[in-house]
Amino acid sequence: MQLNTIYFYTASILNWIPLLQADKFKHIILSSLIHLVEQKKMKVYGFVIMPNHIHLIWSNLAVNGKEMPHASFMKFTGHAFQKELRLTNSFLLEQFKVERNSRTYQFWQRNALPIELYTRQVLEQKLDYIHTNPLQQHWNLATDPNDYVYSSCSFYEKEDQRYSWLTHYRDDL
């Protein structure tokens, strides 16, 4: 991923384990995104947190130390998941154990998918997709996309101020 380029990004939890069903793990994701936005390392235009994956529309603005902000996000959330599971659910933590030299646990699958968004039309299509994702029958997380609080939908539809850390895509496109 390049700096100052808007991407649609999908990242999945290892083996599609529904780790993100618990709100405490959703809050780890949100707090990491908010921190990186406040540090002016990234802009987030849209998001949804599903039980076993996330979709983001975001842009990396500046490196965070020696790494890209998206890498910092993935690393920080993985460490925070591990810390939380060590304290509260060692059985679930064991499901994320891997045999690798570089790590003992892995929470995110390695095939995260960034897609560069070249046009406003494509960005709006992806934004609509992520906002309706919780309504899909196999998820059934909400009946109105504005009611699913782990999504940017109400930021766009109702100007929900709890998401004031988001950037409206029309501000940049």
N, C-alpha and C positions, 0 to 999 in steps of 0.2 A: 504494500500500500504506500502511496506517495503522499507527501504533505499537500495540504490545501486542495484536496480532491475529495469529492463527496462519494461515498460508497454505501451500498446496501450490503450489510454484513450479517451472516448467519453463523452462529456458533452453537454446537450441540454438546450436551453433557455426555461424558464417556458412556458408551453402550446404551445410550438413550435412557439412563436411569433418571427417574423423575425427581431429582434432587431439588429442583426449583419449585416444587409444590409448596414447600414450607415458606411462609412469608419472610422468615429470618434470612433465607438465602437470596430472596428477591431484594431485600434491603441492602445486602452486601453489594449486589450489582448496582443498585441505584446510588449508594453512597460513593462507590468508586467512580461512576460516571460523573456525578456532581463534583467530586474533588477535581477530576481532570478538567472539567469545564471551568471551574473556579480558578484553576491554575493557568488557564488559557492555553492548555495543551491540546484541546479538542473542542469541536462543536458537535452537539447532538441535535438532530432535526426530528427524529422519531425513534420510537422503540416499542417493543412488546416483550414481556418476559413470560414465556410459556413453561409448563411443568418440566420440560427436559431440553429446552433450547431457547435462544434469544434471537431476535431480529433487531438490528440497529440501522439507522441511517445516520451516518456521522462523517466527520472529516478530522483528520489529524492536522493540527496547526503547527506544533513545534515539538522537537524531540524532548523526551522526559529523561533527563540524565543522558545515558548512552543509548536509550531505546526509544522506539516509536511508542506513542501513547496507547495504541491498541494493544501492543505487547505488554505494556505496564498494566493495563486493565486486566488482561487475561492472567498474568502472573499474580497480581494482587488478589483477585477474586479467588483463584485457586488456593493461595495461602490462607485466605480468610475462611474458605470452606473447610479446609483441613483443620484449622484451629477450632472452629465451631464443632466439627464432628468429633474431634478428640475429647472435647468437654461433654458432649451430649449424646453421641451415638457411635461408639467404636465399632459396632457391628456394620453399620452402613459405611463407615470409613474404610473398612477392609475391602469393600466392593470396588474401591478406587485404587487399590494397591497394584503397582506395576513393577515389572522386572526391568528397570532401566538404570544405567550408570548415572544419569543426570538427575534422577528423581525417584522417590519412593511411591508417591501418589500422583495420579493424574486425574483431573476433573473435566477438562475440556478435550473433546476429540480433536485430533490434529488436522482435520479437514475443514477448518473454518473457511467460509466462502465469501470473499469480498467481490462485489460487482460494481464497477465504476458506473456512476449515474451521469450520463452525458447531457440529458435534457430534462427540463421541468416535467414534461409529460411522463417520462419513465419514473422520475422520482415520485410523482403523484400516484402512479400505478402501484409502486412498491409501498408507499405510505398507506394506501387503501388496503393493500394485502395484509400488512401487519396489523392494521386496526380491526380488520374483520377476522383475523386468525382465531381469537378467543371464542368466536361465535360458531366456528365449524362444529358440526355434529359430533365428531369424535373427541373434541375437547369439551364443548358445552360449559365454558367458563363464565359466560354471560349471555344475556339475550339482547342487550343493547351495547354496542362497543364503548359508549361513554361510561358505562357502569363498571368496566374492567379497569381497576385503578393501576394496574401494572402495564399501562399502555399510554402512549402520548395522544390518544384519540381526543380526550376531553380538553387537552391543551388547544387543539385546533378547532374543535366543535363548540366548546363552551368557554374558551379562554381561561381554563382552570389554572389558577396562580400557583398551585402546589408544584407545577412544572415550569416555573419561571426561569429555570436554568437552561431550558431548551431554547434553541434558535429556530424561529419560523423560517421555513425554507424560502419563502418569498423575500426574506431579507437578503438572501445571497444569490438567488437565481432570477 
